[in-house]
Amino acid sequence: MTAAGSIRPTWAVYIRRSMKKEGDADVSDAAQDMAARARVPQEAQIVVFSDSGGHNSGYSSDRPEYQRMLAMIRAGEIAGIAAYDGSRMNRNTENALALYRECAARGVAILTGETSAESQGTAEGMLTYTLHAGIAQYYRDQQSARIRAMATALFESGRQRGPDPLGYRTVRDDRSRVAQPRTLDVVPDEADAIRRLFSLLAEMPLSEVAAALSREGVPYRAGRLWTKDAARDIWRRRRMYVGMAIRKRSLEERPGTHPPILTQDEYNAAVVAVERRRTTNSAPKRAQRSYLLRGVLFCAECGSRMTGDARVKGGKEWRYYGCPVANRRAQHMEGPNLTCSSNRIPAALVEDEVMRQIAEARLPDAVVEGARALLQARLSKPTDHAAMTKRRRLERALEALRNQHTWGDITDDRYRNERREIDADLARLPALTTDTLVAFDEARVRLLSLPSAIAAASDERGAEIIRLLVQRVAAKRETGMTGLEWTPQAAPFFRFLSSERAVWDSNPRHED
C-alpha cells in the first residue's frame, strides 16, 4: 500500500536469454534485470518473467513466461512492461505488433528504451515502436542467414560443426588450447568403443547394443553409462565414422577432412545386418481399401451416411457399403429407436453406376453455351449504381477497419465482429459481371473435361472426380440408386438424375 492507501501498481520485468549458458549471451540476465528495473516507476511492485536458457527464440511467442505475462495483461493484472530492449521480448514484427495491440487496448505501458509511456499512444510512438520491431527481426534474420552460410561453408570444406562427436576431439596444443578449429583427431579409447558398437550391430539389434556395451565395461564419455539414445545417435551419424562429412540429419554428405575410424568392411557388415533384420521383422503392409463414394453415399431408408464394410473369406476380399444403423454400429441422430433393414451394397457396382451416370449426364455443349449466353445477357443489363456505390463504401470501410486494427485502435474481438458484418453485406450484393463469367468459364473447362477421363481414372483420381461433382448419392440394395445430387459448381453442367434401378439384387451375394 502507498502512503495514500491505494494499491501499488504491478509492473512486469521481462528477461530473455536464448543461450543455454549465461556467459555465452551478449547481455546477461543481471544486466537485463537492472536496466528494466530502472525504467519501472518507484512506487510499483515488480513481477519478473524470465525465459532464459533452453534456446527460447524471440522469433516465436511460444515461450512459457512470455505467455504467462500475456495472460496477466489480458486479465488486467499488469500496469506496464519493462525490458532491456524490444528485441528481448520479440524478434518478430508480427508478434511485437500483437503485443502492442494487447497493451494499447488495456492501457498497459511498454518501456524498452525506444518509446516513453507518454509517446506510446501517439502516431510518432507507434511508428518508432514498429521501426524498432522491424529492425529487431531484420538483425535476427540476418544473423540466421549468416549462421546458415557458415554451416554450408564448413560442410563444403569437409569439416564438422557442433560439439565433438564420440570418437573425435578438436585438435589442441600441449596446453589444451584449440590449435586447429573444426579439425578433428581420433581419440583412441573412444574409437575402440565405436568399433565394438558396430561389431555388435552385426550380431544383435540396436536396442540391445547399449546393454551389451555396459555389460562388457566398454567406457563411454567421462565414465557415463551407455544408453539406447547414445547408441542410436552414433548409428544416425554412422557415415561420419567412415570419413564423411554429413549434415541435415545425414541426408547430405561429402568427403570429410577427419580420419575414418571404421573400415569399409566393418561398416558394411553392420549395415547389412541391420537391413536384414529390418526386412525380416517388418510385416508387409496391406494395401488400403479404396472406397470412391466415401462421405457422399447415404442410406435411402434411414438417411445415414454409409461406410466401407469389407468381408474377407478364403483368401478373397469383397468390398461393400453398409448402413451403420442397420449393422448396429451407430444410432441415427434423429431418434434412439430408429431401425434400418438395409442390406450391404456391393461397392464396385454402386461406384460403377455413379461413374456411368457422371459420364452420361453431362449436358451437350450447345446447352452449356446457351446457358452462358443467357447468363451474359442477364449480366449485361444496366448496372445497379446503388449497388456499386454501396460496394465501394463497404470496401472503403473494410480498409479503414484493417488500418484501425493494425494501429491498435480496436481490439481483436471488435475487428472480427465488424469484419464479419461487412463481409456479410458484401456477399448480399449482386456479383460483378466479370467475376461471374470468369467463374463460369473456369468451371466449364474444369468440369466438362472430367467425364472423358473417367475410363482411364485410377481409384484415387476417381474419388477426386466424385468429390468435385457429386454432393450426395442415396441408395438401397433392394431398389438401387434413388437420387444423385450434384455439387453447386457442377449442377449447371449436368442433368438432374433420379432413378430407381434394381441393378444389385440380380448379382451374386457373398454369404458371411
N, C-alpha and C positions, 0 to 999 in steps of 0.2 A: 504494500500500500504506500502511496505517496503521502506527502505532508497534508495535501488537501483531502485525503481519504479516498481518492479514486484508485482504480485498479491499474497497475503498471502494464503498459502495452507489451506484447510479446513480439520479439524480432527473431528472425531466423538467420543464422550464420551458416552458409553453405561452403563445404570444403570438398574438393575432389582431386585425387591424385591417381592417375591411371597406372603408374608404375607400381610394381609389387613392392620393391624396396624403396624406402623413403629417400635414401641417398642418391637414387638414380633420377629422381624427379628434378625439374628445373626450379620449382618452388615447393618448399617443404610445407607440411601441414601446419607447423607452428607459425611460419611466416604468413600463410593464408589466414589463419585464425586471428593473428594480431592486426593485419590490415583490415579485415572485415569488421572486427570489433570497434576499430577506430571510427567507423562510419555509422555505428549504431548510436541513437540518442542515449544520453547518460541515464535517463530515468527508466529505460526499457529493461525488461528481463530477456535473457537470451536463451534460445534453444539451438544447439549445434547439430547440423545434419552433415555427416561425413561419409562420402563414397570413395574412400581412399584404398588403394590396393586392389588386386584382382582384375586389373585391366578394365576398369569402368570407363568406357569411352564416352566422351562428351557428345559424340555424334548421335548416340542413341539415348532416348529418355528412359530406357528400361534399366533404371538404377534404383535399388530399394529405398535409399534415403531420399533421393530426389522425388520419388513417387509419394513417400510419406509426407514430404514437405508440401507437395501439390494437394494432397488430401486435406491437410490442415488449412491451406489457403482457401480451398473451396468451402471448408466448414466455418470460415470466418474467424479462425483462431490466431491468425498472424497479421500483424500490422505492417511489416516490412521485411525485406530480404537484403542481406549484405553479403558480398563475396569479394574475393581478391580482385577479380575482374570478370567480365561477362563470359569469357571462354571457360571459366571453371564450372559454370552452370550449363552452358551449351556450346557446342561447336557445330551446330546445325541450325541454319537460319530459320527453317520452318518451326522447329521446336522452340527456338528463342522467341519467335513471334507469338506462338501459342501461349508461352508463359507470360508474355507481356499482356496479351488479351485477358488472361485469367486474372492478373493482378489489377489491370485497369478497371475491369468490371467490378472489383471488390474494394478498390481504393487502397491497394497494397503497394507500398513504395519499393522500388528496386534500386539499390545503391551499389554500384560496381565500379565507380570512378568515371564512367562515361557520361552519366547524366545525374542530375540532382533530383531530390524529391519534388522540388518546385517546378522544374522544367519537364518532368516526365510526361505530364499530360498535354504539353504543348506540341505544335507541329514540329518545332525545332528539336524537341526532346525525342519525339517518335523517329524523326529522320536520323538523329545521332545514334539512337539505340539500334535501328535497323542496319545502319552502315557498319557499326562495330560487330553486329551479329554476322553480317556477310563476310567481314574481314576474318573473323574467327574461323568460319567454315573454310574460307579460302586458304588460310595457313594450314588447317587440318588436311585439306585435300592435297595441297602442295607437298606437305610432309609425307603423306601416304604415297603419292606418286614417286617421291624421291626414294623411299624405302623399297618400293617395288622395283625401281630401276637398279638399286644397289643389289637386291637379291638376284635379279636377272643377270647382272654383270658377274656376280660370284658364280652363278651356275654356268654361264657361258665359259668362264675360265676354268671350270672343273673343280671348284672349291665348294666346301660345305658352309652353310650358315646355321646359326643356333649354337647351343651348348655342345660340348664334345660328346660324341656318341660312345657307347661302351666299346672298348677295344682300341680307342684312339684318344690322344690328347694333343692340344696345340703345342707346337714346338716352342720350348722355353730355354733360357740360358741357365748357367750354373747357379744363378740367384733366383730361379723360379720366375723370372720375368718373361713375358711373351716376346719371343725373338722374331718369329715369323707369323704374323696374324693370318688366320684362316688357312694355316698349313698344318696338316695332321701327321702325327707319327704314331707308330704302333706301340701299345702298352702290352708287354709280353704276357703277364698273368691274365689280363682281360681277354687277350687274343686266344689263349688256350681255352678259356671258358666259352668263347664264341664257337670255336671248332668242336668242342664237346657238345654244345647245344645242337649243332647241325648234324652231328653223327647220331645223336639220339632221335632226331626227327626222322631219320631213315628207318627207325625201328618202332616208334610209338607216336601217337597223336600229340599235337601241340598242347592240349590240355593236361597232359601227364608229364611234359618235359620239365616244368618248373619243380615239381615234387621230386623227380629223379635227380636233378642237379643238386637240390638241397640234401637229399639222402647221401649223395656221393661227396658232399662237402666242397663242391666247386664254389670258389669265392665269387661274390658279387661285389658291387661297389661299397667300399668303406664298411665291410663286414655285414652288409644288409642281406636279408634273405631273398631268394628268388621268388617271384610271383608269376601268376599267369599273364598279367598285364605286361610285366617286364619281358617275358619270353615272346609274347605276341608283338611287342613293339620292335624287337630285334628282327622277327620274321617279316614285319611290314617293311623294314628298311634293308631287306636281305641283299638287294643288288649293290648296296654300298660296300658290302664286305668282299665283293669280287672286283673292287676298284672303280665303281661307277659313282658319279655324282648324280643325285636324284633330287627332285622337288615335286611339289603338288601331289603329295601322298603317293609318291613313287610312280606317277603316271608319265613323267618325263625323265630321261637320263642321258648322260653323255660321259665319256671317259674322264675320270677324276685325276687329281694330282696326288692323291694319297695312295700309299701302297696297299695292295689287297691282303686280306687275312686268310681267305679261303681260296683253295684251288678250284678250277672249274669242275673237276671231278667231284670234289666234296659238295659243292653247291648243287650240281646236277642230281646227285644221289638223294639229297634231301627233297628237292623239288619234285622229282619223280615219285617218291614215296608219298608225299603229301597229296599230290594229284590223284594217285591211285586210290588212296583211302577216301578222298572226297568223291570219286566216281563210284566206288563200291558202296559207300554208305548212303548216297543220295538216291532216293526212290524216284523213278520217272514221274514227272508231273502229268496229270491227266488234262487233256485239252478242255478248256472251259466251254460248257454248252452254250450255244448261241440261240437266243430267243428274239426274233426280229420284232415281235409285237409287244415286247416288254414295256409296260406302262401305258399302252393305248388300247389293250383288249379288255373288254368288260363283259361280265356275265349278263345275258339278255333276260334272265329270270329274276335275279335279285339285285343287279346293278353293281356287284362287287368287282374290283379290279382283279383280273385273272393272273395267275402266276405260273412260272415254269414248274412242271411236275414230271420228272423223268422216271422211267422204270427200266431196270437192268435185270436180265434173266438169260441164263445160258450163254453168257459172253456177248449178248446183243443188248442194244440200248434203244428205247423208244422215248421220243420226246412228246410231251403233252402240255396243254394249258389247262389248268384246273381252277375251279372256283374255291376260294379258301373257306367260304361258308359251307358249301356242300361237303368239303373234305374235313370240316370241323377243325380247321387250323386257326380260324379267326371268326369273330362275330361282327355282323354288319352294324354300322354306326346308328342306324335308324331304329333299332329295337333289339332287346335281348332275346326275344322269342322267334326272331326271323329264321326260317329254314330255307334250304335250297336243294333241289333234286337234280341239278345239272350234272351231267357226266363230263368226264375229261374229253377234250377235243384234241385230236392228233395235230401236233404243231405244224408239221410240214404242209398239211392240207389247207389249214386256215391261212398260213403265210403265203402259200402259192395263190390262193384265191384273192387275197388282198393285193398282191403284186399284179395279178392279171387285171383286176379292176382298175388299178392305177394306170396301167398301160392303155386300157380300153376307154377310160372315162375322160381322157384329155379332149378338150374342145377343139374343133377344127381351127386352123389358122385364120380362116375368114371370119369366124365368130369372134376370135380374140381381137383381130384388127378392128372389127366393128365396135367391140366394147371400148377399145382405146379411142376410136374416133368419137364415140358418144361422150366419153369422159372429157376429151379435149374440147368438144363443143360446149359442154356444161361449164368448163373452166374458163372458156373464152368470153363469157358474159361479162358485162361491165363490172369493174372491181367495186367491192363494197368499201367505199372510202372510210366509212365509220369504223369498219373492222381493221383497216390498215392503220388508221390513226390510233386505235386502241392498242394494236400490236406494237407500234413504235413507242407508245407511252409505257407499256409493260416492260419492254426491253430496256428502256432507259431506267425504269425503277429497279429492274434486276441488277443493272450495272451499278447504280448508286448503292444498292443493298450490299453488293460484294465489297465495294470500297469501304463502307461503314464497318463491315465485319473485319476487313484487313487492318483498318486503323484501330480496331478495338473499341469502337463506339457502341457496339451492341454485342450481346452475349451469343454464344453458340446456339443455345436453345431458341432465342428470338430469331436468329438468322435462319435456322432450319424451318421454323414455323412460317415466317414471312416468305421464304423461298418456295415452300410448298404451295402457298396460296397463289403466288404469281405464276408458277408452273401450271397450276390447275386452270387459271384464267387463260393462259396462252393455249392450252390444249383445247379449250372450248371454242376458240376462234376458227374460222374457216381456214383450211390448209392453203398454202401458197400454190399457185398453178404449176410452177416449175418443179417444186418438190414432189407434188403428186404424180406428175407424168414421169419424172425420173424414177420414182419408186416403182411405178407400174412397169416401166421398161426393164428395170433391173430384175424384177420378179419374173417377168416373161422369159427373159433369157435364161435365168437360172432354173425355173420350174419346167418349161416346155422341153428342155434338153434332157431331163431325167428319164422319162419313160423309155427312150431309145437305148439307154444304158442298163436297163433293169436285167435283161437277159444275161449279160456278162458280169453282173454285180456280185461281189463276194458277200458273205454274210454280214460283215461289218459295214460294207457300203450299203447293202440293202436296208439295214437298221437305220442308217443315216437318212436314206431316202424316205422311209416311213415316218420318222420323227419330223422331217421337214414338211411332209404333205398331209399326214393323217393325224387328226386330233383324237378321234375315238372310233373304236370298232365294237359293235355289240354282236355277240354270237352265242349260240347254244347248239350242242351236238345234234339234238333232235330236229331242229329247224334250220340250221345253217346260220349265215350272217343275216341280221335283221336291220342293218344300217351301217353306213360309213360316213363319218363327219370329217370334212377337210379342215385344215388349219386356216386361219383368216387370210394369210398371204397366198395360200394355194386355191382357195374357194373360187375366185373369179376365172380360173383356168380349167376347172374340172366339173363334170356333170354331178348333180346330186344323185346319190345311189341309195336305194332302199330295196333290198332283195331278200327273199326267203327261199333260198335254195337248199334243199335237204341233200347236201353233197357228201355228208360224212357217215350217215347210217349204213350206206352200202359198202363201206370199207371194212376190211377185217380188223377186229379189235384184239389188242393184246390182253390176254387173261392174266390177272395178277396171281 
